[in-house]
Amino acid sequence: MAKLQPQAVKLITEIVERFKDEPTPTMMILEEIQREYGYVPLEVQELVSQLTGIPVSEIYGVVTFYSFFSMVPKGKYVVGVCLGTACYVKGSQLVSDKFSEVLGIKPGETTADGLFTLDHLRCIGACAVAPAVSINGKVYPQVKVDNVKKIVEDYRAKEAQ
């Protein structure tokens, strides 16, 4: 197991303790760790396994199955382009391609400055305003390719303040 900082071990141990009486604590523990750190790397999964007795393979299976978990750090702003049917037929793939171009990354990657991660989502429930993009939970309706550069510039300007 990779070396975790003592304060990280302490916090993860506290999280595990909080859910020790739950009949199936895995999801709750991992969600709390993801919320705290933004990702759940393998060394953390190994620690959770050690503390709970849940096999690492089971924990890894959960982390890799559910798209809201990540094993690598995500950017400060997670740009989720919906590729569900309604969004896709209204051009969301072109919107995603433009985000890739403007940010200089592919879906699933994070910009070198750590500001943006580009993700594809299957449906965010905003079909009536397709194509939709979600950035840290804020939904942008009817996004056009021409809107993408301004959206990114607005977030970069926010960081410059």
C-alpha positions in Angstrom: 0.0 0.0 0.0 1.3 3.5 -0.9 2.0 5.8 2.0 -1.0 8.0 3.0 -0.5 11.0 5.2 -1.3 10.4 8.9 -4.1 13.0 8.8 -5.7 11.2 5.8 -5.6 7.9 7.5 -7.2 9.5 10.6 -10.0 11.0 8.6 -10.7 7.9 6.5 -10.7 5.8 9.8 -13.3 8.3 11.2 -15.4 8.0 8.1 -15.3 4.2 8.3 -16.2 4.3 12.0 -19.3 6.5 11.2 -20.8 3.7 9.0 -19.5 0.6 10.9 -23.0 -0.4 12.1 -24.6 -0.1 8.6 -25.4 -3.5 7.0 -23.9 -2.5 3.7 -21.6 0.5 4.3 -19.4 0.4 1.2 -21.3 3.0 -0.9 -21.7 5.4 2.1 -18.0 5.2 3.0 -16.9 5.7 -0.5 -19.3 8.6 -1.2 -18.0 10.4 2.0 -14.4 9.9 1.0 -15.1 11.1 -2.6 -16.9 14.1 -1.1 -14.0 14.9 1.1 -11.1 14.3 -1.3 -12.7 14.4 -4.7 -11.4 11.0 -5.7 -10.8 7.5 -4.2 -7.3 6.2 -5.2 -6.3 2.6 -4.9 -4.3 3.2 -1.7 -7.4 4.6 0.0 -9.4 1.6 -1.3 -6.8 -0.7 0.3 -7.1 1.2 3.6 -10.9 1.0 3.6 -10.6 -2.8 2.9 -8.2 -3.1 5.8 -10.5 -1.2 8.2 -13.8 -2.9 7.1 -12.7 -6.4 6.0 -14.4 -5.8 2.6 -12.2 -7.2 -0.1 -10.3 -4.6 -2.2 -11.7 -6.2 -5.3 -15.3 -5.4 -4.2 -14.4 -1.9 -3.3 -12.5 -1.4 -6.6 -15.6 -2.9 -8.4 -17.8 -0.2 -6.9 -15.4 2.6 -7.6 -15.0 1.6 -11.2 -18.7 0.8 -11.8 -20.3 4.0 -10.7 -19.3 7.0 -12.8 -19.5 9.5 -10.0 -16.5 7.9 -8.3 -13.0 8.7 -9.6 -9.6 7.2 -9.0 -7.8 10.3 -10.1 -8.2 13.9 -9.0 -10.7 15.9 -10.9 -10.5 19.6 -11.8 -12.0 22.3 -9.7 -14.8 22.6 -12.4 -16.2 19.3 -13.7 -17.8 19.9 -17.1 -20.3 17.2 -17.8 -21.6 17.2 -21.4 -24.9 15.2 -21.6 -24.8 12.6 -24.4 -28.2 11.2 -23.6 -30.5 10.7 -26.6 -32.3 14.1 -26.5 -29.0 16.0 -26.1 -27.2 13.9 -28.6 -29.7 14.5 -31.4 -29.6 18.2 -30.6 -25.8 18.3 -31.1 -24.2 17.6 -27.7 -21.3 15.6 -29.4 -20.3 18.8 -31.3 -20.5 20.7 -28.0 -18.3 18.1 -26.3 -15.8 18.3 -29.2 -15.7 22.1 -28.8 -15.0 21.8 -25.1 -12.2 19.4 -25.9 -10.7 21.8 -28.4 -11.0 24.9 -26.1 -9.7 23.1 -23.0 -7.1 21.0 -24.9 -8.2 17.8 -23.3 -10.2 14.7 -24.1 -13.2 13.5 -22.2 -12.1 11.9 -18.9 -9.0 14.2 -18.7 -8.2 17.2 -16.5 -6.4 20.4 -17.7 -2.8 20.8 -16.7 -3.7 23.7 -14.4 -6.2 21.5 -12.5 -9.2 23.8 -13.3 -11.3 21.7 -15.6 -12.2 18.0 -16.1 -14.3 17.1 -19.1 -16.8 14.2 -18.6 -19.5 12.7 -20.7 -22.8 12.0 -19.0 -25.5 9.7 -20.2 -28.5 11.7 -19.1 -28.9 14.6 -16.6 -32.6 14.8 -16.8 -32.6 18.1 -18.7 -34.0 16.7 -21.9 -36.4 19.6 -22.4 -33.4 22.0 -22.6 -31.2 19.9 -24.7 -28.3 20.0 -25.3 -27.4 20.4 -21.7 -24.1 20.8 -19.9 -23.5 20.5 -16.2 -20.6 22.3 -14.5 -20.3 21.3 -10.8 -24.1 20.7 -10.7 -25.1 24.0 -12.5 -27.0 23.1 -15.6 -26.5 25.2 -18.8 -29.5 24.7 -21.1 -29.4 24.7 -24.9 -25.7 25.0 -25.2 -24.4 25.7 -28.7 -20.9 25.2 -30.0 -20.6 29.0 -30.2 -21.3 29.3 -26.4 -18.5 27.0 -25.3 -15.5 29.4 -25.4 -17.4 32.1 -23.4 -18.4 29.5 -20.8 -14.8 28.5 -20.3 -13.6 32.1 -20.4 -16.1 33.1 -17.7 -14.8 30.3 -15.3 -11.2 31.3 -16.1 -12.1 35.0 -15.3 -13.6 33.9 -12.0 -10.3 32.3 -11.1 -8.4 35.4 -12.0 -10.3 37.5 -9.5 
